């Protein structure tokens, strides 16, 4: 696949996710587009793998972030306890380490970033924004599958030249 085609696919997916999030009037719709850019892969299988990890990690991070943000608050102790709890929860649920990473990122955004709305509402918005990004990336990848690169195609980051 050429860089041109890859850029068009990625652009379509990112714009679609941003439009959906704005249509739902989500307060931080840009997270949908950012998630799409993270998830967008050249094959549906690769996109599905990162999407499931991102989805479950975001769900756990949003839930714990909402609870901690509403109860303990965003101080150092609450933050530390939340990150530790996420590690334990992800381990108990047998989630991948990358799901823990996504959970931690979501938790930090919900618990630490100053918002005017309650932490539970921020957590729900964050989860929906990320879900919009994941769905858009998977939709575009399923409808417009990538082809294996031929000369001049998209080079994978660890591929030698």
Secondary structure by P-SEA (a helix, b strand, c coil): ccaaaaaaaaaaaaaaaaaaaaaaccccaaaaaaaaaaaccccaaaaaaaaaaaaaaaaaaaaaaaaaaacccccaaaaaaaaaaaaaaaaaacccaaaaaaaaaaaaaaccccccccaaaaaaaaaaaaaaaaaaaaaaaaacccccccccccccccccc
